[in-house]
Amino acid sequence: MKPLQRVVAAAVLILSAALAVPTGSAAADESWGPGVPGQFIARLSPGANPSAINGAVGGVAEPEELTPGSSIWLFRLSPDVDVSTGVGRLKQQSGVNDPQPNVTAELPEFFGGRRYFWTDQAPADPSSPRSAYAVTQPALGEAGLPSTQTTGSGIVVAVLDTGIDATHPDLSGRLAPGGRDFVDDDADPSEVANQRDDNANGLVDEAYGHGTYVAGIVALVAPEAKILPVRILDSDGTTSAWKIMRGVRHADVSGARIANLSLGGLDLGDLVEKELEQTFEDGMILVAAAGNENTSDQRYPAANPGVLGVTAINGTTGAKASFSNHGSWIDVAAPGVEVISTYPGARWARWGGTSASAPVVAGTAALVAQAMPGADTDDIVGRITSTSQSDQISGVCAYGTIDGSAAVRQALAG
């Protein structure tokens, strides 16, 4: 159930594209997505010895804890150990709970093989970069923006993505301190183009610029919010359950009120679900893209409890975007077609997808959060969902298209 003012009673779909778990030592009813070969995650009970467990299951490297005291551990076995075998070995160990593969996820634009690319846009006036893509651009016309009463001041929005070009003229000086790179494991969350085809799909660095583009949309909607860059996706647009959990935890402890995840895939597993739901209950709003396959099949983390799932509309017409996923498991919709935003190298790009609609909602959440100091996550999300309009997109999502100005007005009214 999604604790966002509603209850969705739906069976978890066992997707045909998921990595099937055969009967045997692992439970036959699990339906995870594909995982990082040989990598498994589990929560250990107090007193359990991770090193001893690692030796018993055939670990090829020392186990790694998510954060000190988290009790969530990553075990690295030989890459040729299949899911059933690896999960089965962990289940046989005392003190091991919820073992699962380290499931992979990727940019929603890439999921299922669909590829979308950017088109560079020259700024209308080089001396005034923001004139290139004002928040009033037609592509954002159905979001009830701009809001003239709040700006997101005092709110930190984490962008968990491919990194950010901090030197871009429309992002420079707008980033919060404490950014982190969980791909290269360092403190520099910059966009990186490594000139390699890391996922062996015949394309090189196809995700480069995605994080900068997403951050620019947050900055458009909430111009005085601070953006915390957290790199969890590589330049080919892939990540994992482990990196997602690390990124979310880092955003939480770094003071982010909102986190945007323009990524997704198949079921990420119980550990991720519990982690995200707890994060929401602890006070951080999680916003995720619902995907671009024009399907009603659930995609995660947008479908997880405690996550505000976002699909896309055409901002100039208000109609559902042709590519956007749909269904009651998605909370709201926002513009996501031909939106102009920032791109590395002081450039701008016209692009689209639910990756664009999610940061519109994340930015709107920052506007509402500023208007409601001290409010809990349910109250902030409630202002966004209760003011959304479903006239043109009935059945596409649970609540409808967001209205940023109406949400802020309602928040200020108390």
N, C-alpha and C positions, 0 to 999 in steps of 0.2 A: 504494500500500500504506500502511496506517495503522500506524506504528511504535508500537503500544500493546499489546505482548505477543502480537500476532496478525498474520496476513497475510490480507487479503481479496482474493481474485482475482476481480475483476468488471470487465466492460467498462463504460466510462463511458456512461451512458444519454444519448441525444440526445432531450431532452424535447420533447414536442410544443408546449409553451408557450414554448419558448426562442425567442430572436430568431434566425431562420435567417440564415446567412451564404451568399449566393449565390456561385456560382463566378465566378472572375475574378481580380482582383489579390490578394484575401485568400484564405487556404486554405479549401477547401470543407468540410473536416471539423471545423471549429471549431463548438462548441455553447454559446456564451455565453448568459447571460440578458440581458434588456433592459438598456440602458445609459443614462447621462446624455447627452442629445443633444449631439453634437459633441465629447465628451471622450474622450481616448484616453491610455493609459498604456503606457510601454515602459521597458525597462532599456537604458541606453546603455553601450557599451564604453568603456574608458579612452581618453581623448583625443578622444572624440566631442564636437562642439560643439552643445549643445542649442539655442542661439539660431539657428544656421545651419540646423539641422534643422527648427526651428519655422517659419522663413521658407520653407523648401522645401516644407513640407506645407500651407502656408496657414494658419498659426496666427493667431488674432485677438487673442491676449493672450500675455504672456510665459510661457514654460513654468515649471513649479514643481517643485522637487525634493522628494521625500518627506521626507528629512532630509539634512543636509549630508553628502556623501560616500556616500549610499546608491546613487547611480547610477540610481534609479528616478524617472522624470519624468512629469508630467501635461502633456499638450498639449491646448489648447482651440482647436478649429476651429469653423467656422460650424455652428450647430445643425442646419442642413439637410444636412450631410455624413453620409451613411449609413455603417454599420459597414464594409461591404466596401470602400468608397472610402477611408475614413480609415485603416483597418488597411493597406490596399494602399499608400497613400502612404508610410506609415512604413516598411513593409518594403522599399521601394525605396531607402531612405537607408542609407548605410554607417554601421556602428556601432550600429544599432538592433536590439535583441533582444526577442523575446516581445511584440510590440505587441498590444494588446487594447483593447476599449472599456472605459470606466469603468462596469462593470456595477453595477446597483442591487440592493439587498436591502432587506428590511423585517422588521417583527416577524412571527414565525411565526404568531401569531394572525390576522394580516391577509393572509398569503400565500394567493393563490387566491381572495380575496374574502370569506373567513370573518371575521366580526367578533365579538369577545367584549368585554364591557364589565364594569366593576367595580360592585360593590354596597357602599356604605358600611356599615361596622360600627362601632357605638359601643363604646368601651372598657368592659369590665365594671366597672372601677373607675378613674375619671378620675385619681385620685391615684397609681395604679400602672399606667402604660400597658402594660407588658409582660404584664399579666394578660389583656389583650385577645386575645392570640394566642400562647400559650406554645408552645414547641417540641414539647410533648407533645400538641398538638391532634390529634384523630383523623385529620385529613387527611394528617398526616405519619407515620402509624402504622406503615407498612411499610418505613421507611428505616433502622431500627436506631438511632434517635435518641431522646433525647439521648445523646451520648457523655459519660460522667462522668470520663474520664481526661485528656482534652485539651480546650482551649477555642479553639484557633487563635491563641493568644498569640504575638506576634512575626511573624505572617504577614500580608502585604498581599494583598488580593483586589481586583483591578480590576473594576469593573462598567462595561462598554462598552455604553451604552444611551442613554436619552432625558435623562439627567441625574438629579440627586438633590436632594430637598428636605432640605438640611443642617440645617434648623431643627426637623425632626420630633423629638419627644421620645425616640424609640427609635433615632435615628441621630445626634443631636447629640453631638459629642465622640468619635464613633467613626470619623471619616473621616481618612484619611491625607492629608498635605499633597501639593500638586502636581497636583491635579485640573485637567482641561483640557476646553475646549469646542471641538470641531472642526466644529461646525455654524456657530456665530457667530465662530469663530476668536478666542477670548479665554480668560482664565484663570478664568472663572466657569461651572462645569459644572452650574448649577442647572436644575431643570425649568423649561421656558418654554412658556407657552400664548400663542401670538401672535394668536389669534382669526382666523386665515386658513385657507382650504382650500388649502394649498400643493400638494397632489397632485390637486386637482380631482376628488375622488371624491364630493362632496356632503356630506362630514363635516368638521367643524372640530376640530382638536386631539384626534383620537381616540386618540392614543398618550400623551397627557399622564398622568403618574403611573406609567407602566410602569417606568422606571428606579428610582424610589423603592420600588416594590413588590418588584422583584427584589433590590435592596440589602437590604431588610428580611429577606428569606429567608436571605441569606448571614449576616446578623447573628443571626438565630435559631439557625442551625446552629452557627456559630462565633462565640460572643458576644464573644470578646476579640480577634478578628482586626480589622485595620484595613481599611476599604473606601476604595479610590481611585476617585472618580467620573470617568469619561471620557465626555463626551457626543459620540456619533457619530450618533445618530438624532434627527431633528427631531420636532416635536410631532405630526406625522401618521404617524410610525413608519417613515420611509424613510431609507436611507443609501446608501453606494456603496463599491465596492472600495477607492477611494482613502482614504475616511474610515476604513474598517476597518483598512487597513494603517497609517495614521497613528495611530489609537487603540492598536493593538497595540504599535507601536514606542514610543509614549509610556508605556504601562503598563510595558513592559520596562525602559526606562531609568529609570523612576521607582521601581523596586524591587519591583514586584508579583511575587509568586511564582505567582499564579493569575490568570487573566482569564476572566470570564464574558461570553459573547456570546449573549444570548437574542434571536437574529435569524437570518434565513436567506433563501434563495432558490435560484435556479438556479445553474449553474456560474459561479463568480466569476472564473475564468481562471487561467492558469498562474502569473502573477506573485503572486497572492494565495496560491495553493497553496504555492509555494516559500517565500514569506515566513512563512507559518504553520508550515510544517514546520521551517524553520530556527529560529524562535522557540522551538519545543518542544525542539529539540536543544540550544539555548543555555541552557535551564533554566526556562522559564516554561510552566506547565500551562494549556492552553487548553480551555475547556469550552463547548460550544455546543448550543443547542436543535435537535432533529431535525425539528420541524414538526408541524402539527396537521391534516393532511388525510386521515389514515387511509390512507396510501399507502405502497407500498414503494419508490417513486421516490426517488432520492437527493436530498438537500437540503444546501446548503453554507452555512457552512463545516463543519457537523457531519460531513459525509462526507469532508472533506479529511484527508490524512495529518497526523499530529501533533495532531489535535483529538479530544478526548473527547466523542463525540456522545451526547446524552441524550434518551431518549423518556420518556413519562409513563405512570404507573400510577395507579389509584384507591387512595389510601393507606388507605382504610378496608376495602377488600376484597382488595387485592393484585393485582387483575386489570388487564389492559391498559386504559388509558383509551380510550373509544370513538373519540376524535378523533386519537389519537397515531399518528405514522408508525412504520413497523416495517421490520425487515430486518437482515441481518448487517452492513450498513454502519454501524449504530448500535452503540455500545459497551455502554451500560448504561441502566437505567431507574430512575426515582425518582418519588415522589409528585408529582402535578401537577393534582389535582382539588380545587376549593373550598378552596384554601389561604388562610389569613388572614395578611396582611402589611401593611406600612406604605403609606400613601398621603399625598400632599401635603396640608399644612394641618392637621397633627396628627390625621389621620384614619387609619382602617384599612380594608382592603378584602378581600372574599372573591372570589377569582378563580382562574383555572386556565389550563392549557396547558403545553406543553413549556418555555415561558418560566419557569414556576415550578419545574419539575423540574430544569432546568439549575443554578440557584443552590443547590439542595439538594446537588447533587454538588460544586459549587465550594466550598461551605462544608465539606463532608466532606473534600475535598482539603486544606483548611487545617488541619483536625484531624489528618489523617495527616502532613502536612508538619511540624507542630510536634513530632510524635512521632519524626520521622526527620531531625534536623538534618544538613544536608550531603548528604542523599540526592539522587540525580538524578531527573529527571522520570519515567523509566520505572519506577523502584522505587516511587515514590509512587503512580503510576497502577496499578501491578501489585497493590498492596495493596487498592485499591478493586475492581478487576476480579476478582481471585482469590477474594474473599470474597462476591461477588455471588451471588444465588440465582435460578435460572431455573425453579423448579418450576412456578409458576403462569403463566409467560409464555414458555414454550418457543417459539423461533422469532421472538419479538418483537425481540430484540436479541442481540448476540453473547454477553454474559455473564450478564445477568439483572438483578434489582433489587438496588441497593446495600444493604449492611448496614454502616452507619457505625460502630457499636460494634465489630463484628468486624474491620473494616479497621484501626481504631485499636489494638485488642488485638494484631493480627498485626504492626503496625508497631512497637509497643513491645517485642514479643518478639524483634525483630531479624531 
